[in-house]
Amino acid sequence: MTATREKRSTLSLRDFTDEMLALDGLAALDEGEWTDEHQQLADELATKLATKADDFWEYRLTIKANAEAARSYAADISARASAFALIVSAKAARLAKRVEWLDRYAMAEMERSGRPHLQGEFWKVRMQRNGQPSVNITAPVESLPVHCTRTIPAVVEADKKAIATAILAGEKIDGCSVSEGSHGRAP
């Protein structure tokens, strides 16, 4: 459930990350001692960050809901007006890209600040590792070991699962790497 609130003018996630890092640096300058002044600044920042976390996630949810509604609307009208559906589909794609950008932005700032989540009153935005590693292949399929390919009638393609298994087992395969992705999540 999202509550409707008036729009507040606050710092960006990047600004909050800078403020948190500056506060950490201030404590380090005081020989690592956490003073009452540091705590007061941290409390003020935490209150503002909680509001930002809620506003950020509600904005993201609104954009995501708009993207899903636009996609659904495009599917409903495509049979009647394919030209108009293309326009709406493009908007849905732009909105979906915006959601992806917002996710990357939030995670980059959480990672940069060394804090694994943004906690608000309504939402807790946190980084969560994807369940499966992502396999990136830049090498031509023909140059891969045979056990890392599969044959689909008349087509040889890279077998990402076999490549991931081989690389994670320590085998070096030129032109392939395994990376772990992450995505934003709020219960």
VEXBAZA-564115 format. One record per residue (C-alpha): residue number from 1; x, y negated, z. Coordinates in Angstrom, 3 decimals, always signed. Example, Ala and Ser with C-alpha at 12.3 -4.5 7.8 and 13.67 -1.06 7.14 Angstrom:
<sites>
  num        c1        c2        c3
    1   +12.300    +4.500    +7.800
    2   +13.670    +1.060    +7.140
</sites>
This chain:
<sites>
  num        c1        c2        c3
    1    +0.000    +0.000    +0.000
    2    +1.384    -3.392    -0.909
    3    +0.249    -6.498    +0.876
    4    -0.212    -9.700    -1.087
    5    +1.943   -12.505    +0.264
    6    +2.858   -15.951    -0.893
    7    +6.067   -16.119    -2.895
    8    +9.037   -16.983    -0.717
    9   +12.199   -18.640    -1.859
   10   +15.102   -16.548    -0.542
   11   +18.627   -15.604    -1.434
   12   +19.314   -12.976    -4.092
   13   +20.580    -9.508    -3.122
   14   +23.986   -10.650    -4.354
   15   +23.836   -13.672    -2.009
   16   +22.863   -11.434    +0.921
   17   +25.714    -9.057    +0.140
   18   +28.112   -12.023    +0.086
   19   +26.706   -13.238    +3.434
   20   +27.086    -9.761    +5.002
   21   +30.646    -9.440    +3.744
   22   +31.452   -12.954    +5.013
   23   +30.091   -12.022    +8.455
   24   +32.208    -8.849    +8.442
   25   +35.202   -11.002    +7.494
   26   +34.434   -13.477   +10.290
   27   +34.438   -10.661   +12.828
   28   +37.743    -9.417   +11.411
   29   +39.239   -12.904   +11.838
   30   +38.268   -12.768   +15.511
   31   +40.498    -9.683   +15.901
   32   +37.539    -7.376   +15.327
   33   +35.690    -8.671   +18.373
   34   +31.936    -8.893   +17.848
   35   +30.825   -12.009   +19.719
   36   +27.381   -13.316   +20.668
   37   +27.743   -15.803   +17.812
   38   +28.386   -12.935   +15.387
   39   +25.351   -11.088   +16.728
   40   +23.145   -14.166   +16.365
   41   +24.269   -14.588   +12.746
   42   +23.776   -10.859   +12.112
   43   +20.261   -10.971   +13.597
   44   +19.278   -13.981   +11.458
   45   +20.699   -12.294    +8.362
   46   +18.947    -9.005    +9.178
   47   +15.588   -10.782    +9.478
   48   +16.070   -12.515    +6.125
   49   +17.346    -9.299    +4.524
   50   +14.293    -7.369    +5.751
   51   +12.042    -9.905    +4.027
   52   +14.184    -9.712    +0.870
   53   +14.071    -5.904    +0.869
   54   +10.264    -5.956    +1.020
   55    +9.944    -8.665    -1.625
   56   +12.448    -6.916    -3.896
   57   +10.776    -3.518    -3.694
   58    +7.268    -4.945    -4.117
   59    +8.461    -6.830    -7.210
   60   +10.007    -3.628    -8.554
   61    +6.808    -1.652    -7.849
   62    +4.719    -4.312    -9.590
   63    +6.973    -4.211   -12.655
   64    +6.884    -0.398   -12.638
   65    +3.074    -0.338   -12.311
   66    +2.813    -2.862   -15.155
   67    +5.116    -0.702   -17.293
   68    +3.031    +2.403   -16.582
   69    -0.224    +0.551   -17.244
   70    +1.166    -0.838   -20.504
   71    +2.340    +2.626   -21.570
   72    -1.068    +4.136   -20.777
   73    -2.859    +1.307   -22.564
   74    -0.620    +1.796   -25.605
   75    -1.505    +5.491   -25.738
   76    -5.244    +4.721   -25.506
   77    -5.289    +2.196   -28.331
   78    -2.686    +3.713   -30.654
   79    -5.330    +5.691   -32.535
   80    -7.315    +2.493   -33.215
   81    -4.608    -0.046   -33.831
   82    -1.119    +1.330   -34.387
   83    +0.412    -2.088   -35.085
   84    -0.873    -3.491   -31.792
   85    +0.229    -0.335   -29.976
   86    +3.784    -0.897   -31.197
   87    +3.802    -4.345   -29.568
   88    +2.455    -3.005   -26.278
   89    +4.869    -0.062   -26.376
   90    +7.742    -2.492   -26.850
   91    +6.559    -4.416   -23.791
   92    +6.331    -1.159   -21.796
   93    +9.866    -0.304   -22.874
   94   +11.124    -3.779   -21.857
   95    +9.423    -3.447   -18.469
   96   +10.841    +0.050   -17.972
   97   +14.319    -1.288   -18.829
   98   +13.772    -4.063   -16.288
   99   +12.947    -1.454   -13.618
  100   +16.123    +0.448   -14.528
  101   +18.121    -2.792   -14.316
  102   +16.580    -3.601   -10.913
  103   +17.516    -0.121    -9.666
  104   +21.110    -0.489   -10.892
  105   +21.319    -4.000    -9.411
  106   +20.063    -2.917    -5.981
  107   +22.364    +0.090    -5.884
  108   +25.380    -1.901    -7.001
  109   +24.785    -4.435    -4.236
  110   +24.195    -1.731    -1.612
  111   +27.365    +0.011    -2.744
  112   +29.304    -3.275    -2.823
  113   +28.162    -4.157    +0.693
  114   +28.918    -0.690    +2.033
  115   +25.352    -0.356    +3.295
  116   +23.344    +2.626    +2.018
  117   +19.922    +0.990    +2.265
  118   +17.842    -2.191    +2.376
  119   +15.380    -2.079    +5.266
  120   +12.279    -4.254    +5.239
  121    +9.063    -4.165    +7.206
  122    +7.245    -2.190    +4.507
  123    +9.943    -0.523    +2.422
  124   +13.284    +1.136    +3.017
  125   +15.206    +1.100    -0.246
  126   +18.067    +3.600    -0.198
  127   +20.524    +5.220    -2.521
  128   +19.861    +8.888    -3.206
  129   +22.117   +11.105    -5.242
  130   +20.498   +12.841    -8.192
  131   +20.128   +16.585    -7.765
  132   +22.074   +17.561   -10.865
  133   +25.401   +16.193   -12.057
  134   +25.302   +14.392   -15.383
  135   +27.539   +15.772   -18.117
  136   +29.079   +13.267   -20.518
  137   +30.389   +14.666   -23.798
  138   +32.435   +12.574   -26.191
  139   +34.239   +15.468   -27.893
  140   +32.869   +17.077   -31.056
  141   +30.941   +20.285   -30.322
  142   +33.351   +22.278   -32.522
  143   +36.275   +21.419   -30.208
  144   +34.558   +22.790   -27.078
  145   +35.333   +26.279   -25.732
  146   +32.887   +28.852   -27.107
  147   +31.520   +29.634   -23.617
  148   +30.532   +25.954   -23.311
  149   +28.344   +25.964   -26.403
  150   +25.131   +27.643   -27.361
  151   +23.817   +28.540   -30.763
  152   +20.338   +27.496   -31.724
  153   +19.416   +28.973   -35.071
  154   +21.929   +27.398   -37.427
  155   +22.845   +24.690   -34.854
  156   +25.766   +24.740   -32.416
  157   +25.437   +22.222   -29.608
  158   +27.203   +21.496   -26.350
  159   +25.853   +23.453   -23.339
  160   +25.862   +20.807   -20.600
  161   +25.102   +23.343   -17.872
  162   +28.045   +25.558   -18.903
  163   +30.312   +22.512   -19.216
  164   +29.281   +21.258   -15.764
  165   +29.880   +24.702   -14.252
  166   +33.280   +24.975   -15.924
  167   +34.434   +21.473   -14.938
  168   +33.176   +21.846   -11.355
  169   +35.098   +25.143   -11.193
  170   +38.277   +23.244   -12.080
  171   +38.529   +23.822   -15.841
  172   +39.672   +20.823   -17.895
  173   +37.674   +20.341   -21.100
  174   +38.904   +17.527   -23.331
  175   +36.245   +14.945   -24.080
  176   +33.936   +16.014   -21.211
  177   +33.428   +14.764   -17.686
  178   +30.889   +15.206   -14.904
  179   +29.451   +12.264   -12.988
  180   +26.854   +11.991   -10.281
  181   +24.083    +9.466   -10.754
  182   +21.832    +7.848    -8.185
  183   +18.471    +6.137    -8.150
  184   +16.468    +3.838    -5.853
  185   +13.917    +5.415    -3.556
  186   +11.507    +4.106    -0.952
  187    +9.126    +6.411    +0.889
</sites>
